[in-house]
Amino acid sequence: MKTLDDYLQYCKNRNFSEITIYNYQTLLNKINYENINIKDVVRIILSAKSANTQIAFRARFISFLKYLGRLDLVETLRELKLKKPYDAYYQTLTKQQVLEFTKIEEFDTKTTAKMKTILRFMFQTGIRLGELSKLQIKNGRMFVIDGKGSKTREIFYDNNTFTKLQSYVGWKNTPSSEIGKWCKKVFQNDNITPHSLRRSFATYLNSQGVDIAIISKQLGHENINTTYAYIHTSRESAVSIYNNFMTMD
């Protein structure tokens, strides 16, 4: 019989970040997964105050139930009516912003320089936070290799940034929590997270006319629709585009 520990290991093998796995574990520990009562699951989902949290809770439960093979319960959750999410604009960074904020200054400490380089590298590659430790170089080509070594994905990267990164001992094993803290500090914005860099990567390449299939492959998405969800236009850009076409002289 599959257990919660088995599922969490499955998540690790899929390169989920430490924070994501912790969130899954915290939520799933609220139910008796050996004898699941769908009413308890529904109650937990609907107890969340915001629409986005309800959606996130349902997605986590569905993922776990699919792993367990409980497709009957999955359908029940898919039909569950949730609050409608507020149509907000996700905050992303432009390439120029990333380059400016991650520029290494003379007065930067070694730790600051390392963290800036890691963040720049994450933007340039679009990799997940949990994939840093799983990078391998073979004949000059970079690959993400999962926990069992059975699945690989080639990653394109900037050689200059990676060369700088290699000069920092142990950079691949930098704790996720530390990278998250430095992300807010370097970009001087509490709303910017390591995941924001993945969205920024996808959004920037899309704005430059890069084929969505190429972006999807670099991100490691199995479904191209997931990639579309990563592409965002800032509110400022949306207003500018609207005014450009609709303002009457």
Beta strands, then each sheet from edge to edge (+ up, - down):
strand 1: 135-138
strand 2: 141-145
strand 3: 152-155
sheet 1: 1+ 2- 3+
end
